[in-house]
């Protein structure tokens, strides 16, 4: 028996039993055999022709959302959704705000502009009963132990289940898209003919991705029996796929500050991206900023990820929070908190007014920006404090913000730029760190995408940081880049051939105890054999390259013949090398379940071979009973129960 082979015998009666006397003996009831790392044969990698007629991608954003689609027979022609009703002045409305309204008895009422406008028109006493939510997507990123039961808070302070809200939103898009497809086809369009794609930030951890999938099941987008009908796409990857195909007339090169001319308009970026070209995609959205580094592999133009996705919660809503902090400084946190709860619709109005001014901020602006304060703000403040808004502004020592005679907050450009600073500083710091990495050299292009990429302040900061090291390219329809790329990804998910694992994943096992190598406190003696407990068996390491379709193979044996389910705890860490599951920074992040019921065999020792795939946007598991070659139901669950 090699050292690598591990056994756990009859001291453990059942996989679900408590760990044996050794504090935590890795995973009870599991016998990992020799681990092997295999690459699937290439012919298995060929994409199977799917029966779908159309691919519909949903970009579920923090601040705005939308969908786009393409028929599999005309993949070059991407349709973005019909115009929405009720757009804001000065904001292009190919996407709709990610806002949702539920009736007082918690039924879905409306989404997007419709939700916002209806909520706004409600009488203040009535609006307190309705449940209005916006910017709720970030909750999936910020919740540490995300579960099916995670709550969100509506504008009136009431709690709702996050899963319900996400499912309502996805159901809304399903209905809109199918309606548009049916109108085009002149007959009811069958959901079975649609391959759905939902985009998520690349920096999202597995629980958040799985949560999105659960919401899609609940919304009836796809059924659990047919999980492949839904693809989870990573936002910067989608952007990358689209940017690579850009024609010169479809973008702005910040170096020349004009649409790229002087080339034939059908040429690709810079006269074409060639073999080995490396580029960075900076996806600046409402909630997150995602950085991805890709290299093109010819002749097919497949993409290879050079460094694991990085970024953080530094989207444009950070500027809204700074504005809120400014209001608290002027009018008092106690008043702002009260106002948000007592006059939720007026608060939404104020933020909409701020949004349009936020878009007018620019580095060379000299004239002030006026923000309309809703009448109920002025009125409620006087009742609350006993003096006027004007008085508060005079009294507060906030520079650059004045009261104008037309009843507006007047902000100097400096005051507005100061609201952008913390968010932009975070982005620049991240970019600087990324460009300092050895893997990130010779970057030919930097694509700036996402709604926040339109900000001249952000563009200027990125230019200043790069100092001409890479060409900065901004696609014309920068807010729709991800949506269009997600459609292309849905048409050919195998386009990204190599990814980098964001984390190290593995399980806890027993190894033969080796003097001098293993710590004595990890020793467990069983039938005269000395074992080392808590050994971390690494499936894949952080930042390791994984090819699409590549599998990690492990074999597990039920502790006793009658066992129905093998449950194995999966651990993860941000560190690249991990020795024990008890190391600092290692946490339990999921469970691998093998349903071995009905596979009883006369063999004294059943071997269940498990294959895990880490090269896709989601981690998958498959398993087979070696003796009977029968497939065993395997699932990996990352949502805390």
KAWODA-V962259 format. One line per field, one symbol per residue. phi: phi as a letter, one per 20 degrees, with the letter a starting at -180 (. if undefined). burial: I if it has 16 or more other C-alpha atoms within 10 Angstrom, else O. Layout:
phi: ???
burial: ???
//
This chain:
phi: .ffffcccdffdebgeffgfgfhbeldfmccfeffcccdfffffegfffeefebddddeeefdbcacbbbeffcffdeeegggefmfefmcfdfddfecccdfgemefdacmgfffffffeffgffffeeddcbleffgfeeffdfbgegdcdfgenfecfggffffgfffffgffffffffffembfeegfedeecdecffefeggffffgfffffffmfbdgfcfffddedegffgffffffefefedbdefgelcffdndffefeglmoedgnfdbdddeddfdcccdcdccedeefmfdceebggcqrfdfffgfffffffffffedngfffgfgffecgffffgfffffgffgfefbfdfdefdddfeggfffffffffdnbeggffffffeefmdcdefemcfddfgfffffffggffgffffffffffefffdclefccedcngfffffffgfffgffflmfceedcfgegfdgffffffffffbfefeecddffcedacecdcgfdgnedfgfeecdblmdeddemfeefebdgmffcefnfcddbdccgfbgefecddcfddbbeffdcecfegfnecfcacdddedfmdgcfgfceddedddddedfcecccbcegfdlefdfcbdddefe
burial: OOOOOIIIIOOIIIIOOOIOOOOIIIIIIIIIIOOOOOOOOOOOOOOOOOOIIIIIIIIIIIIIIIIIIIIIOOOOOIOIOOOOOOIOOOOOIIIIIIIIIIOOOOOIIIIIIIIIOOIIOOOIOOIIOIIIIIIIIIIIIOOOOIIIOOIIIIIIIOOIOIIIIIIIIIIIIIOOIIOIIOOOOOOOIOIOOIIIIIIIIIIIIIIIIIIIIIIIIIIOIIOOOOOOIIIIIIIIIIIIIIIIOIIIIIIIIIOOOOIIOOOOOOOIIIOOIOOOIIIIIIIIIIIIIIIIIIIIIOOOIIIIIIIIIIIIIIIIIIIIOIIIIIIOOIIOOOOIOOIIOIIIIIIIIIIOIIIOIIOOIIOOOOOIIIIIIIOOIIOIIOOOOOOOIIOIIOOOOOOOIIIOOOIIIIIIIIIIIOIIIOIIOIIIOIIOOIIOOOOIOOIIIIIIIIIIIIIIIIIOIIIOOIOOOIIIIIIIIIIIIIIIIIIIIIIOIIIIIIIIIIIIIIIIIIIIIOOOOIOOOIIIOOOOOIIIIIIIIIIIIIIIIIIIIIIIIIIIIIIIIOIIIIIIIIIIIIIOOIOIIIOOOIOIIIIIIIIIOOIOOOOOOIIIIIIIIIIIIOOIIIIIIOIOOOIIOIIIIIIOO
//
